[in-house]
Amino acid sequence: MPIRIRRSAQRGFFDHGWLKTFHTFSFGQYYDAEQMGFRSLRVLNEDFISPGVGFPLHSHQDMEIFSVVLEGGLSHQDDIGNGTILRPGKIQLMSAGQGVTHSEYNASDKTDAHFLQIWILPHTRKLKPSYQEKYFPPETRHNQWGLIISNDGRDGSLHIHQDVSVYLADLDQDVQLQKEIAEGRYGWLQVAEGKLDLNGEELEAGDGAAISQTSALVVRAIKPSKLVFLDLN
């Protein structure tokens, strides 16, 4: 199918009290043999972390990991010397490579932190671990596709070890965008907030769409919407 919809309600869901988490693909306690990722996209989680708590120190290997904060703040610490607070517009990209140990906590003791965590399989295993972060102002994605991550670091984007380009878009109601998809390429569109029409199909917050054999997308915001789009090989 050229466009395959993954509805929000179809995702794995766990309520751990301090953490409410939705898994688009198999992750942790959630396993579905038919939902193991899409192309090099392996994990797409939507997390809500309660105030003052988070993920204690844990390790990853051979994965490109980035977070898109939608509300609140996320405090990051790792064993390669990085510490920061991520807020909307500030993107971190961590290449776990041979191994990285890190923690992620809600930076507030009063409000929830709401974010997407996305993992991409790298083109090469056992890379040297690395970390990047950059703030992308709201105007870079307001009613347009704003490039945040690419395999060549073009246009000021963060560099990823995979043939992937990642875009954000914040759309006002009734705004329409197009996205060309080159022959042999694939796409994943995730609706972070709002409601939209994608090539005649309605999508709401939490819905995702796997795109193949399609040369162009037309997205129209039915409500103000926030989107993440991945151009994949």
WOWOMO-V360650 format. One record per backbone hydrogen bond with DSSP energy under -0.5 kcal/mol. NH is the residue of the N-H (numbers start at 0). CO is the residue of the C=O. If there is no record, write none. Layout:
{{NH/CO} {NH/CO}}
This chain:
{{3/209} {4/2} {5/207} {6/4} {9/6} {10/6} {10/7} {11/22} {13/20} {15/13} {15/18} {17/15} {19/47} {20/13} {20/18} {21/45} {22/11} {23/21} {23/43} {25/34} {26/29} {29/26} {30/28} {34/31} {37/40} {40/37} {41/39} {41/118} {42/118} {44/116} {45/21} {46/44} {46/114} {47/19} {48/112} {49/17} {51/107} {52/49} {54/103} {55/53} {57/101} {59/99} {61/96} {63/119} {64/62} {64/93} {65/117} {66/91} {67/115} {68/66} {69/113} {70/113} {73/85} {74/104} {75/73} {75/83} {76/102} {77/81} {78/100} {80/77} {83/75} {85/73} {87/71} {89/86} {90/88} {90/133} {91/66} {92/131} {93/64} {94/92} {94/129} {95/62} {95/93} {97/126} {98/95} {99/59} {101/57} {102/76} {103/54} {104/74} {105/52} {106/72} {112/48} {113/70} {114/46} {115/67} {116/44} {117/65} {118/42} {119/63} {120/39} {122/160} {129/94} {131/92} {133/90} {135/88} {135/133} {136/134} {139/136} {140/137} {141/137} {142/140} {142/169} {143/140} {145/143} {145/167} {146/144} {147/165} {148/165} {149/157} {155/152} {156/153} {157/147} {159/149} {161/159} {163/161} {164/230} {165/148} {166/228} {167/145} {168/226} {169/140} {170/168} {170/224} {173/220} {174/171} {176/218} {178/216} {180/214} {184/181} {185/231} {186/210} {187/229} {188/208} {189/227} {190/206} {191/189} {191/225} {192/225} {194/222} {195/202} {196/219} {197/195} {197/200} {198/196} {198/217} {200/197} {202/195} {204/193} {205/190} {206/203} {207/5} {208/188} {209/3} {210/186} {210/208} {211/1} {216/178} {218/176} {219/196} {220/174} {221/194} {221/219} {222/194} {224/170} {225/192} {226/168} {227/189} {228/166} {229/187} {230/164} {230/228} {231/185} {231/229} {232/162}}
